[in-house]
Amino acid sequence: MFEILAAIGFAISFAWAWLTGGDEVPLTERSQVILIDSGEESALGARAFEEVLSRHRALEGDGADAVREIAARIVKAAEESFGADYDWRTELLQDDAANAFALPGGNIAVLSGLLPVAQNADGLATVIGHEVAHVIARHSAERLTQQRIADLGRLAVAVALGDMDPGTRQAVIGALGIGTQFGILMPFSRVHESEADRIGLVLMAQACFDPREAPELWRRMARAAGDGPPEFMSTHPAPQSRIENLTGWIDEALQAREAAGCPPLS
Ligand SMILES: [Zn+2]
């Protein structure tokens, strides 16, 4: 009975969000439907980050300081331009994978294997800008909302088959659990990737990094993926057109950079 009421409640909120236009992504102005409370979203992100920290060594020293400084500049740009008010925290973790991620709520992790591929501050800023963009565009919450909508169908089956044995029924309804679906390694969609690339580029430029380095970084990333497991690409699938799109957005980013009062580039 509770499940039916929950499903009906969710369907009504979805219909309401749909009719009223839902939320809007910063910069791209794409409308999105998010039915996850931002407090719940942040709590899930914080829990997942604690789990990550229990399995990785957080590094200290010059490398970690540099990563934190870059992240702080990008976060400041996100707060000033888009009012992104989160509890930000950045860690450099010992891990050979060339990857980085940011969890909903503002926890950012850069894996040490990314440093040789990033090569310089502008390259690192490209990746961190991309990750911060996923957070402020609330991509995880949007994905979770879509997952819950998909689960409504499954739930209807479970309720209709009310005479199913309790174990099986429990397994079907267990699909509503959000723990595994909120796994940090679940890949983003191409729409989300493209959006994170564009917003991230503007953010790193507003933080006075050089957006012209972004296509170079993604070229290095693609080459690194050829040598071993494509770590970043496995969680951030991108269209072949990523480098082309980024090149097309450089003017927008350079204008944002100038408007932010950054010193001219050489
Ligand atoms: Zn991404």
py3Dmol code that shows the C-alpha trace and the ligand (Angstrom):
import py3Dmol

protein = """\
ATOM      1  CA  MET A   1       0.000   0.000   0.000  1.00  0.00           C
ATOM      2  CA  PHE A   2       2.796   2.386   0.943  1.00  0.00           C
ATOM      3  CA  GLU A   3       4.521   1.660  -2.364  1.00  0.00           C
ATOM      4  CA  ILE A   4       1.400   2.536  -4.338  1.00  0.00           C
ATOM      5  CA  LEU A   5       0.990   5.820  -2.460  1.00  0.00           C
ATOM      6  CA  ALA A   6       4.679   6.626  -2.935  1.00  0.00           C
ATOM      7  CA  ALA A   7       4.392   5.905  -6.663  1.00  0.00           C
ATOM      8  CA  ILE A   8       1.300   8.076  -7.004  1.00  0.00           C
ATOM      9  CA  GLY A   9       2.947  10.886  -5.036  1.00  0.00           C
ATOM     10  CA  PHE A  10       6.013  10.717  -7.218  1.00  0.00           C
ATOM     11  CA  ALA A  11       3.953  10.675 -10.420  1.00  0.00           C
ATOM     12  CA  ILE A  12       2.052  13.777  -9.270  1.00  0.00           C
ATOM     13  CA  SER A  13       5.269  15.662  -8.439  1.00  0.00           C
ATOM     14  CA  PHE A  14       6.705  14.666 -11.785  1.00  0.00           C
ATOM     15  CA  ALA A  15       3.607  15.904 -13.638  1.00  0.00           C
ATOM     16  CA  TRP A  16       3.726  19.159 -11.650  1.00  0.00           C
ATOM     17  CA  ALA A  17       7.434  19.698 -12.388  1.00  0.00           C
ATOM     18  CA  TRP A  18       6.788  18.948 -16.044  1.00  0.00           C
ATOM     19  CA  LEU A  19       3.874  21.418 -16.285  1.00  0.00           C
ATOM     20  CA  THR A  20       5.689  24.195 -14.474  1.00  0.00           C
ATOM     21  CA  GLY A  21       8.841  23.776 -16.543  1.00  0.00           C
ATOM     22  CA  GLY A  22      11.038  22.286 -13.821  1.00  0.00           C
ATOM     23  CA  ASP A  23      14.551  23.629 -13.245  1.00  0.00           C
ATOM     24  CA  GLU A  24      17.010  25.205 -15.622  1.00  0.00           C
ATOM     25  CA  VAL A  25      20.683  24.366 -16.142  1.00  0.00           C
ATOM     26  CA  PRO A  26      23.025  27.341 -15.639  1.00  0.00           C
ATOM     27  CA  LEU A  27      24.451  28.847 -18.862  1.00  0.00           C
ATOM     28  CA  THR A  28      22.926  26.339 -21.316  1.00  0.00           C
ATOM     29  CA  GLU A  29      19.371  27.101 -20.056  1.00  0.00           C
ATOM     30  CA  ARG A  30      18.252  23.535 -20.833  1.00  0.00           C
ATOM     31  CA  SER A  31      15.188  22.750 -18.728  1.00  0.00           C
ATOM     32  CA  GLN A  32      15.481  19.715 -16.498  1.00  0.00           C
ATOM     33  CA  VAL A  33      13.179  17.857 -14.145  1.00  0.00           C
ATOM     34  CA  ILE A  34      14.703  17.172 -10.725  1.00  0.00           C
ATOM     35  CA  LEU A  35      12.630  15.614  -7.989  1.00  0.00           C
ATOM     36  CA  ILE A  36      15.460  15.074  -5.549  1.00  0.00           C
ATOM     37  CA  ASP A  37      15.716  17.504  -2.689  1.00  0.00           C
ATOM     38  CA  SER A  38      19.120  19.240  -2.706  1.00  0.00           C
ATOM     39  CA  GLY A  39      19.636  18.260   0.952  1.00  0.00           C
ATOM     40  CA  GLU A  40      19.109  14.604   0.085  1.00  0.00           C
ATOM     41  CA  GLU A  41      21.423  14.983  -2.903  1.00  0.00           C
ATOM     42  CA  SER A  42      24.219  16.466  -0.770  1.00  0.00           C
ATOM     43  CA  ALA A  43      23.790  13.819   1.937  1.00  0.00           C
ATOM     44  CA  LEU A  44      24.133  11.036  -0.643  1.00  0.00           C
ATOM     45  CA  GLY A  45      27.237  12.687  -2.085  1.00  0.00           C
ATOM     46  CA  ALA A  46      28.820  13.126   1.353  1.00  0.00           C
ATOM     47  CA  ARG A  47      28.180   9.473   2.240  1.00  0.00           C
ATOM     48  CA  ALA A  48      29.702   8.286  -1.046  1.00  0.00           C
ATOM     49  CA  PHE A  49      32.763  10.523  -0.489  1.00  0.00           C
ATOM     50  CA  GLU A  50      33.378   9.057   2.981  1.00  0.00           C
ATOM     51  CA  GLU A  51      33.366   5.635   1.369  1.00  0.00           C
ATOM     52  CA  VAL A  52      35.869   6.760  -1.273  1.00  0.00           C
ATOM     53  CA  LEU A  53      38.141   8.228   1.422  1.00  0.00           C
ATOM     54  CA  SER A  54      38.050   4.986   3.407  1.00  0.00           C
ATOM     55  CA  ARG A  55      39.513   3.156   0.403  1.00  0.00           C
ATOM     56  CA  HIS A  56      42.065   5.755  -0.806  1.00  0.00           C
ATOM     57  CA  ARG A  57      44.995   7.608   0.709  1.00  0.00           C
ATOM     58  CA  ALA A  58      44.496  11.377   0.560  1.00  0.00           C
ATOM     59  CA  LEU A  59      47.806  13.019  -0.400  1.00  0.00           C
ATOM     60  CA  GLU A  60      49.237  16.159   1.165  1.00  0.00           C
ATOM     61  CA  GLY A  61      52.064  18.438   0.030  1.00  0.00           C
ATOM     62  CA  ASP A  62      52.742  20.582  -3.029  1.00  0.00           C
ATOM     63  CA  GLY A  63      50.640  18.504  -5.462  1.00  0.00           C
ATOM     64  CA  ALA A  64      47.581  18.529  -3.225  1.00  0.00           C
ATOM     65  CA  ASP A  65      48.051  22.249  -2.488  1.00  0.00           C
ATOM     66  CA  ALA A  66      48.173  23.041  -6.213  1.00  0.00           C
ATOM     67  CA  VAL A  67      45.052  20.973  -6.928  1.00  0.00           C
ATOM     68  CA  ARG A  68      43.181  22.673  -4.048  1.00  0.00           C
ATOM     69  CA  GLU A  69      44.198  26.135  -5.218  1.00  0.00           C
ATOM     70  CA  ILE A  70      42.944  25.479  -8.756  1.00  0.00           C
ATOM     71  CA  ALA A  71      39.674  24.034  -7.432  1.00  0.00           C
ATOM     72  CA  ALA A  72      39.205  27.010  -5.087  1.00  0.00           C
ATOM     73  CA  ARG A  73      39.511  29.480  -7.976  1.00  0.00           C
ATOM     74  CA  ILE A  74      36.985  27.548 -10.094  1.00  0.00           C
ATOM     75  CA  VAL A  75      34.554  27.163  -7.201  1.00  0.00           C
ATOM     76  CA  LYS A  76      34.771  30.921  -6.569  1.00  0.00           C
ATOM     77  CA  ALA A  77      33.853  31.554 -10.222  1.00  0.00           C
ATOM     78  CA  ALA A  78      30.919  29.126  -9.920  1.00  0.00           C
ATOM     79  CA  GLU A  79      29.680  30.894  -6.794  1.00  0.00           C
ATOM     80  CA  GLU A  80      30.021  34.369  -8.281  1.00  0.00           C
ATOM     81  CA  SER A  81      28.497  33.578 -11.677  1.00  0.00           C
ATOM     82  CA  PHE A  82      25.874  30.986 -10.846  1.00  0.00           C
ATOM     83  CA  GLY A  83      25.366  31.340  -7.095  1.00  0.00           C
ATOM     84  CA  ALA A  84      26.496  27.752  -6.632  1.00  0.00           C
ATOM     85  CA  ASP A  85      26.330  27.489  -2.860  1.00  0.00           C
ATOM     86  CA  TYR A  86      27.787  24.114  -1.836  1.00  0.00           C
ATOM     87  CA  ASP A  87      30.013  22.728   0.861  1.00  0.00           C
ATOM     88  CA  TRP A  88      33.083  22.351  -1.371  1.00  0.00           C
ATOM     89  CA  ARG A  89      36.028  20.123  -0.470  1.00  0.00           C
ATOM     90  CA  THR A  90      38.887  18.908  -2.700  1.00  0.00           C
ATOM     91  CA  GLU A  91      41.214  15.931  -2.174  1.00  0.00           C
ATOM     92  CA  LEU A  92      44.104  14.538  -4.232  1.00  0.00           C
ATOM     93  CA  LEU A  93      43.904  10.748  -3.896  1.00  0.00           C
ATOM     94  CA  GLN A  94      46.634   8.175  -4.469  1.00  0.00           C
ATOM     95  CA  ASP A  95      45.395   6.198  -7.474  1.00  0.00           C
ATOM     96  CA  ASP A  96      47.071   5.411 -10.796  1.00  0.00           C
ATOM     97  CA  ALA A  97      43.886   5.990 -12.788  1.00  0.00           C
ATOM     98  CA  ALA A  98      43.833   9.178 -14.865  1.00  0.00           C
ATOM     99  CA  ASN A  99      40.476  10.297 -13.522  1.00  0.00           C
ATOM    100  CA  ALA A 100      38.646  12.827 -11.392  1.00  0.00           C
ATOM    101  CA  PHE A 101      35.112  13.169 -10.127  1.00  0.00           C
ATOM    102  CA  ALA A 102      32.928  15.496  -8.110  1.00  0.00           C
ATOM    103  CA  LEU A 103      30.012  14.281  -6.054  1.00  0.00           C
ATOM    104  CA  PRO A 104      26.724  16.096  -5.562  1.00  0.00           C
ATOM    105  CA  GLY A 105      27.071  18.549  -2.718  1.00  0.00           C
ATOM    106  CA  GLY A 106      30.596  19.633  -3.685  1.00  0.00           C
ATOM    107  CA  ASN A 107      33.157  16.931  -2.809  1.00  0.00           C
ATOM    108  CA  ILE A 108      35.845  16.870  -5.509  1.00  0.00           C
ATOM    109  CA  ALA A 109      38.447  14.114  -5.965  1.00  0.00           C
ATOM    110  CA  VAL A 110      41.417  14.251  -8.311  1.00  0.00           C
ATOM    111  CA  LEU A 111      43.262  10.932  -8.713  1.00  0.00           C
ATOM    112  CA  SER A 112      47.071  11.204  -8.809  1.00  0.00           C
ATOM    113  CA  GLY A 113      47.207   9.346 -12.147  1.00  0.00           C
ATOM    114  CA  LEU A 114      45.591  12.385 -13.767  1.00  0.00           C
ATOM    115  CA  LEU A 115      48.524  14.707 -13.019  1.00  0.00           C
ATOM    116  CA  PRO A 116      50.913  13.476 -15.767  1.00  0.00           C
ATOM    117  CA  VAL A 117      48.091  13.740 -18.341  1.00  0.00           C
ATOM    118  CA  ALA A 118      46.920  17.163 -17.158  1.00  0.00           C
ATOM    119  CA  GLN A 119      50.550  18.370 -17.394  1.00  0.00           C
ATOM    120  CA  ASN A 120      49.893  21.957 -16.304  1.00  0.00           C
ATOM    121  CA  ALA A 121      47.532  24.149 -14.288  1.00  0.00           C
ATOM    122  CA  ASP A 122      45.349  24.978 -17.319  1.00  0.00           C
ATOM    123  CA  GLY A 123      44.952  21.256 -18.085  1.00  0.00           C
ATOM    124  CA  LEU A 124      43.992  20.470 -14.482  1.00  0.00           C
ATOM    125  CA  ALA A 125      41.606  23.437 -14.472  1.00  0.00           C
ATOM    126  CA  THR A 126      39.920  21.995 -17.574  1.00  0.00           C
ATOM    127  CA  VAL A 127      39.142  18.733 -15.772  1.00  0.00           C
ATOM    128  CA  ILE A 128      38.186  20.340 -12.445  1.00  0.00           C
ATOM    129  CA  GLY A 129      35.989  22.884 -14.263  1.00  0.00           C
ATOM    130  CA  HIS A 130      34.228  19.997 -16.006  1.00  0.00           C
ATOM    131  CA  GLU A 131      33.624  18.209 -12.687  1.00  0.00           C
ATOM    132  CA  VAL A 132      32.389  21.332 -10.886  1.00  0.00           C
ATOM    133  CA  ALA A 133      30.034  21.881 -13.841  1.00  0.00           C
ATOM    134  CA  HIS A 134      28.469  18.430 -13.284  1.00  0.00           C
ATOM    135  CA  VAL A 135      27.767  19.468  -9.674  1.00  0.00           C
ATOM    136  CA  ILE A 136      26.247  22.890 -10.328  1.00  0.00           C
ATOM    137  CA  ALA A 137      24.135  21.523 -13.213  1.00  0.00           C
ATOM    138  CA  ARG A 138      22.905  18.856 -10.735  1.00  0.00           C
ATOM    139  CA  HIS A 139      23.451  16.099 -13.283  1.00  0.00           C
ATOM    140  CA  SER A 140      23.468  13.311 -10.660  1.00  0.00           C
ATOM    141  CA  ALA A 141      20.129  14.407  -9.231  1.00  0.00           C
ATOM    142  CA  GLU A 142      18.646  14.613 -12.722  1.00  0.00           C
ATOM    143  CA  ARG A 143      19.916  11.111 -13.518  1.00  0.00           C
ATOM    144  CA  LEU A 144      18.525   9.815 -10.232  1.00  0.00           C
ATOM    145  CA  THR A 145      15.147  11.382 -11.028  1.00  0.00           C
ATOM    146  CA  GLN A 146      15.117   9.625 -14.406  1.00  0.00           C
ATOM    147  CA  GLN A 147      16.015   6.371 -12.659  1.00  0.00           C
ATOM    148  CA  ARG A 148      13.119   6.760 -10.261  1.00  0.00           C
ATOM    149  CA  ILE A 149      10.740   7.424 -13.146  1.00  0.00           C
ATOM    150  CA  ALA A 150      11.947   4.201 -14.786  1.00  0.00           C
ATOM    151  CA  ASP A 151      11.416   2.384 -11.492  1.00  0.00           C
ATOM    152  CA  LEU A 152       7.753   3.385 -11.387  1.00  0.00           C
ATOM    153  CA  GLY A 153       7.066   0.889 -14.170  1.00  0.00           C
ATOM    154  CA  ARG A 154       8.909  -1.866 -12.332  1.00  0.00           C
ATOM    155  CA  LEU A 155       7.105  -1.001  -9.125  1.00  0.00           C
ATOM    156  CA  ALA A 156       3.732  -1.265 -10.823  1.00  0.00           C
ATOM    157  CA  VAL A 157       4.635  -4.836 -11.812  1.00  0.00           C
ATOM    158  CA  ALA A 158       5.624  -5.684  -8.245  1.00  0.00           C
ATOM    159  CA  VAL A 159       2.389  -4.339  -6.838  1.00  0.00           C
ATOM    160  CA  ALA A 160       0.269  -6.094  -9.476  1.00  0.00           C
ATOM    161  CA  LEU A 161       1.989  -9.366  -8.632  1.00  0.00           C
ATOM    162  CA  GLY A 162       1.013  -8.972  -5.013  1.00  0.00           C
ATOM    163  CA  ASP A 163       0.837 -12.709  -4.444  1.00  0.00           C
ATOM    164  CA  MET A 164       4.531 -13.119  -5.378  1.00  0.00           C
ATOM    165  CA  ASP A 165       6.663 -14.679  -2.608  1.00  0.00           C
ATOM    166  CA  PRO A 166       8.060 -12.043  -0.222  1.00  0.00           C
ATOM    167  CA  GLY A 167      11.707 -12.615  -1.264  1.00  0.00           C
ATOM    168  CA  THR A 168      11.109 -11.985  -4.959  1.00  0.00           C
ATOM    169  CA  ARG A 169       8.844  -9.063  -4.256  1.00  0.00           C
ATOM    170  CA  GLN A 170      11.501  -7.574  -1.983  1.00  0.00           C
ATOM    171  CA  ALA A 171      14.100  -7.939  -4.745  1.00  0.00           C
ATOM    172  CA  VAL A 172      11.896  -6.132  -7.249  1.00  0.00           C
ATOM    173  CA  ILE A 173      11.074  -3.329  -4.862  1.00  0.00           C
ATOM    174  CA  GLY A 174      14.752  -3.193  -3.856  1.00  0.00           C
ATOM    175  CA  ALA A 175      15.336  -1.699  -7.284  1.00  0.00           C
ATOM    176  CA  LEU A 176      13.953   1.515  -5.777  1.00  0.00           C
ATOM    177  CA  GLY A 177      17.013   1.698  -3.487  1.00  0.00           C
ATOM    178  CA  ILE A 178      19.181   4.641  -4.360  1.00  0.00           C
ATOM    179  CA  GLY A 179      22.510   3.402  -2.956  1.00  0.00           C
ATOM    180  CA  THR A 180      23.813   1.503  -5.947  1.00  0.00           C
ATOM    181  CA  GLN A 181      22.192   3.796  -8.468  1.00  0.00           C
ATOM    182  CA  PHE A 182      24.112   6.684  -7.000  1.00  0.00           C
ATOM    183  CA  GLY A 183      27.440   4.950  -7.608  1.00  0.00           C
ATOM    184  CA  ILE A 184      30.087   7.441  -8.552  1.00  0.00           C
ATOM    185  CA  LEU A 185      31.264   5.276 -11.419  1.00  0.00           C
ATOM    186  CA  MET A 186      27.964   5.357 -13.255  1.00  0.00           C
ATOM    187  CA  PRO A 187      28.721   7.102 -16.566  1.00  0.00           C
ATOM    188  CA  PHE A 188      27.072  10.371 -17.471  1.00  0.00           C
ATOM    189  CA  SER A 189      25.053  10.765 -20.653  1.00  0.00           C
ATOM    190  CA  ARG A 190      26.405  12.565 -23.674  1.00  0.00           C
ATOM    191  CA  VAL A 191      24.068  15.500 -23.088  1.00  0.00           C
ATOM    192  CA  HIS A 192      25.480  15.870 -19.577  1.00  0.00           C
ATOM    193  CA  GLU A 193      29.038  15.494 -20.822  1.00  0.00           C
ATOM    194  CA  SER A 194      28.662  18.129 -23.476  1.00  0.00           C
ATOM    195  CA  GLU A 195      27.005  20.484 -20.999  1.00  0.00           C
ATOM    196  CA  ALA A 196      29.790  19.933 -18.427  1.00  0.00           C
ATOM    197  CA  ASP A 197      32.394  20.665 -21.120  1.00  0.00           C
ATOM    198  CA  ARG A 198      30.802  23.997 -22.024  1.00  0.00           C
ATOM    199  CA  ILE A 199      30.046  25.197 -18.476  1.00  0.00           C
ATOM    200  CA  GLY A 200      33.428  23.917 -17.261  1.00  0.00           C
ATOM    201  CA  LEU A 201      35.255  25.848 -19.967  1.00  0.00           C
ATOM    202  CA  VAL A 202      33.542  29.102 -18.966  1.00  0.00           C
ATOM    203  CA  LEU A 203      34.268  28.460 -15.277  1.00  0.00           C
ATOM    204  CA  MET A 204      37.982  27.795 -15.774  1.00  0.00           C
ATOM    205  CA  ALA A 205      38.227  30.897 -17.989  1.00  0.00           C
ATOM    206  CA  GLN A 206      36.448  33.049 -15.383  1.00  0.00           C
ATOM    207  CA  ALA A 207      39.005  31.727 -12.881  1.00  0.00           C
ATOM    208  CA  CYS A 208      41.655  33.232 -15.222  1.00  0.00           C
ATOM    209  CA  PHE A 209      42.959  29.955 -16.667  1.00  0.00           C
ATOM    210  CA  ASP A 210      43.569  29.631 -20.413  1.00  0.00           C
ATOM    211  CA  PRO A 211      40.592  27.962 -22.176  1.00  0.00           C
ATOM    212  CA  ARG A 212      42.718  27.396 -25.297  1.00  0.00           C
ATOM    213  CA  GLU A 213      44.419  24.581 -23.375  1.00  0.00           C
ATOM    214  CA  ALA A 214      41.164  22.558 -23.100  1.00  0.00           C
ATOM    215  CA  PRO A 215      41.237  20.933 -26.569  1.00  0.00           C
ATOM    216  CA  GLU A 216      44.935  20.085 -25.967  1.00  0.00           C
ATOM    217  CA  LEU A 217      44.083  18.431 -22.647  1.00  0.00           C
ATOM    218  CA  TRP A 218      41.384  16.268 -24.253  1.00  0.00           C
ATOM    219  CA  ARG A 219      43.822  15.278 -27.018  1.00  0.00           C
ATOM    220  CA  ARG A 220      46.302  14.140 -24.341  1.00  0.00           C
ATOM    221  CA  MET A 221      43.487  12.340 -22.521  1.00  0.00           C
ATOM    222  CA  ALA A 222      42.503  10.475 -25.700  1.00  0.00           C
ATOM    223  CA  ARG A 223      46.151   9.481 -26.297  1.00  0.00           C
ATOM    224  CA  ALA A 224      46.544   8.315 -22.663  1.00  0.00           C
ATOM    225  CA  ALA A 225      43.384   6.238 -23.085  1.00  0.00           C
ATOM    226  CA  GLY A 226      45.139   4.454 -25.941  1.00  0.00           C
ATOM    227  CA  ASP A 227      47.949   3.261 -23.639  1.00  0.00           C
ATOM    228  CA  GLY A 228      45.815   1.639 -20.984  1.00  0.00           C
ATOM    229  CA  PRO A 229      42.305   1.459 -19.609  1.00  0.00           C
ATOM    230  CA  PRO A 230      40.385   4.584 -20.687  1.00  0.00           C
ATOM    231  CA  GLU A 231      39.677   5.641 -17.119  1.00  0.00           C
ATOM    232  CA  PHE A 232      38.140   9.058 -17.583  1.00  0.00           C
ATOM    233  CA  MET A 233      36.384   8.135 -20.783  1.00  0.00           C
ATOM    234  CA  SER A 234      34.685   5.166 -19.111  1.00  0.00           C
ATOM    235  CA  THR A 235      32.849   7.396 -16.648  1.00  0.00           C
ATOM    236  CA  HIS A 236      32.583  10.423 -18.931  1.00  0.00           C
ATOM    237  CA  PRO A 237      31.677   9.146 -22.398  1.00  0.00           C
ATOM    238  CA  ALA A 238      32.111  11.905 -24.949  1.00  0.00           C
ATOM    239  CA  PRO A 239      31.156  12.244 -28.552  1.00  0.00           C
ATOM    240  CA  GLN A 240      33.952  12.292 -31.128  1.00  0.00           C
ATOM    241  CA  SER A 241      33.006  15.916 -31.591  1.00  0.00           C
ATOM    242  CA  ARG A 242      34.144  16.925 -28.062  1.00  0.00           C
ATOM    243  CA  ILE A 243      37.361  18.636 -29.210  1.00  0.00           C
ATOM    244  CA  GLU A 244      35.543  20.322 -32.081  1.00  0.00           C
ATOM    245  CA  ASN A 245      32.749  21.574 -29.766  1.00  0.00           C
ATOM    246  CA  LEU A 246      35.248  22.890 -27.225  1.00  0.00           C
ATOM    247  CA  THR A 247      37.139  24.746 -29.904  1.00  0.00           C
ATOM    248  CA  GLY A 248      33.844  26.375 -30.917  1.00  0.00           C
ATOM    249  CA  TRP A 249      33.185  27.498 -27.322  1.00  0.00           C
ATOM    250  CA  ILE A 250      36.601  29.115 -26.777  1.00  0.00           C
ATOM    251  CA  ASP A 251      35.390  32.584 -27.855  1.00  0.00           C
ATOM    252  CA  GLU A 252      32.525  32.465 -25.360  1.00  0.00           C
ATOM    253  CA  ALA A 253      35.005  31.429 -22.656  1.00  0.00           C
ATOM    254  CA  LEU A 254      37.533  34.131 -23.595  1.00  0.00           C
ATOM    255  CA  GLN A 255      34.793  36.771 -23.347  1.00  0.00           C
ATOM    256  CA  ALA A 256      33.776  35.462 -19.923  1.00  0.00           C
ATOM    257  CA  ARG A 257      37.446  35.574 -18.942  1.00  0.00           C
ATOM    258  CA  GLU A 258      37.766  39.215 -19.969  1.00  0.00           C
ATOM    259  CA  ALA A 259      34.497  40.146 -18.255  1.00  0.00           C
ATOM    260  CA  ALA A 260      35.874  38.586 -15.056  1.00  0.00           C
ATOM    261  CA  GLY A 261      38.742  41.091 -15.187  1.00  0.00           C
ATOM    262  CA  CYS A 262      41.538  38.578 -15.785  1.00  0.00           C
ATOM    263  CA  PRO A 263      44.928  39.759 -17.108  1.00  0.00           C
ATOM    264  CA  PRO A 264      45.314  39.391 -20.903  1.00  0.00           C
ATOM    265  CA  LEU A 265      46.715  36.127 -22.288  1.00  0.00           C
ATOM    266  CA  SER A 266      49.962  36.061 -24.216  1.00  0.00           C
TER     267      SER A 266
END
"""
ligand_1 = """\
1
ZN
Zn 31.872 14.352 -17.196
"""
view = py3Dmol.view(width=600, height=400)
view.addModel(protein, "pdb")
view.setStyle({"model": 0}, {"cartoon": {"style": "trace"}})
view.addModel(ligand_1, "xyz")
view.setStyle({"model": 1}, {"stick": {}})
view.zoomTo()
view.show()
